Amino acid sequence: MSGLPSADSAGVALGALRLAVGGTFFAAPATSLRLMGMDTATAGRVTWLARMTAARDAAVGAGTLATVSRGRSGSGWLLAGAFCDAVDAAVLAAALRARKAGGFGAVAMVGAAAASAGVGMWAAAATRRPCRG
């Protein structure tokens, strides 16, 4: 045994983490945006946008968690999440370059989103179940 988690375990962890991040951004959008280096005024103006993306993350996380934890292939949910994470990483990296976001929180979020995209793609491929029938 390699000590790495199984793809199903990684899927459950990704789903739970996505649900938690979505819930946090929905409940405290301005604070979450401020942690990514956004100024207070801008964070206050775009809380609606943060909540929209938070709802997306929570829904994809809940779908992933519900599907994988039941022993079903969560590959579709995992791929959707990986795509969202890859786009999040690219967009936030561009915001960092343009100095629209900054600080440790934004840099950490780029790294976390990129890592999550990679793990999500791996887990999606590894949890894909063959079609029956």
C-alpha positions in Angstrom: 0.0 0.0 0.0 1.4 3.4 -1.0 0.0 5.5 1.8 -1.9 7.7 -0.7 -5.7 8.0 -0.3 -7.9 6.0 -2.6 -9.6 7.9 -5.4 -13.0 7.5 -3.6 -11.5 8.9 -0.4 -10.1 11.8 -2.3 -13.5 12.4 -4.0 -15.2 12.5 -0.6 -12.6 14.9 0.7 -12.9 17.1 -2.3 -16.6 17.2 -2.1 -16.6 18.0 1.6 -13.9 20.7 1.2 -15.8 22.3 -1.7 -19.0 22.2 0.4 -17.2 23.9 3.3 -15.5 26.6 1.1 -18.8 27.3 -0.6 -20.6 27.6 2.7 -17.9 29.9 4.1 -18.0 32.2 1.1 -21.8 32.3 1.1 -22.0 33.0 4.9 -19.1 35.6 4.9 -18.5 36.8 1.4 -16.8 40.1 2.2 -14.5 38.6 4.8 -13.6 35.7 2.4 -12.8 38.2 -0.3 -10.7 40.4 2.0 -8.6 37.3 2.9 -7.7 37.2 -0.8 -6.4 40.7 -0.7 -9.4 42.6 -2.0 -10.0 46.0 -0.5 -13.0 46.5 1.8 -15.0 48.7 -0.6 -14.7 46.3 -3.5 -15.3 43.3 -1.4 -18.5 44.9 -0.2 -19.7 45.7 -3.7 -19.2 42.2 -5.0 -20.6 40.1 -2.2 -23.4 39.0 -4.6 -20.8 37.6 -7.0 -19.0 35.8 -4.2 -22.3 34.2 -3.2 -23.1 33.1 -6.7 -19.8 31.3 -7.0 -20.2 30.0 -3.4 -23.6 28.4 -4.4 -21.9 26.7 -7.4 -19.1 25.3 -5.2 -21.6 24.1 -2.6 -23.8 22.4 -5.2 -20.9 20.7 -6.9 -19.5 19.7 -3.5 -22.8 18.2 -2.3 -23.2 16.3 -5.6 -19.7 14.9 -5.4 -20.0 14.0 -1.7 -23.4 12.4 -2.2 -22.4 10.4 -5.2 -19.0 9.2 -4.2 -20.0 8.4 -0.6 -22.7 6.0 -1.9 -20.0 4.1 -3.9 -21.1 5.4 -7.2 -18.9 6.9 -9.8 -18.5 10.6 -9.0 -16.4 11.2 -12.1 -18.8 13.7 -13.7 -19.0 15.7 -10.5 -15.3 15.5 -10.0 -14.6 16.7 -13.5 -17.0 19.6 -13.1 -15.2 20.6 -9.9 -11.8 20.2 -11.5 -12.8 22.4 -14.3 -14.2 25.1 -11.9 -11.0 24.9 -9.9 -8.7 25.2 -12.9 -10.7 28.3 -14.1 -10.6 29.7 -10.5 -6.8 29.3 -10.4 -6.3 30.9 -13.8 -8.6 33.9 -13.1 -7.2 34.5 -9.6 -3.6 34.3 -11.0 -4.5 36.9 -13.6 -6.0 39.1 -10.8 -2.8 38.8 -8.9 -0.8 39.8 -11.9 -3.1 42.8 -12.4 -2.9 43.7 -8.7 -6.6 43.3 -8.3 -6.0 40.7 -5.6 -3.0 40.1 -3.5 -1.3 38.8 -0.4 -0.7 35.3 1.0 -4.4 34.4 0.9 -4.7 35.0 -2.8 -1.5 33.2 -3.6 -2.5 30.3 -1.4 -5.9 30.1 -3.1 -4.3 29.9 -6.5 -2.2 27.0 -5.3 -5.1 25.3 -3.6 -7.3 25.6 -6.6 -4.6 24.3 -9.0 -3.9 21.4 -6.6 -7.6 20.7 -6.3 -8.0 20.7 -10.0 -5.3 18.1 -10.4 -6.5 15.9 -7.6 -10.1 16.2 -9.0 -9.0 15.1 -12.5 -7.0 12.1 -11.1 -9.9 11.1 -8.9 -12.4 11.4 -11.7 -10.3 9.1 -13.9 -9.8 6.6 -11.1 -13.4 6.5 -10.0 -14.9 6.1 -13.4 -17.0 2.9 -13.4 -17.5 0.9 -16.5 -21.0 1.0 -18.0 -23.1 -2.0 -17.5 -25.6 -3.4 -19.9 
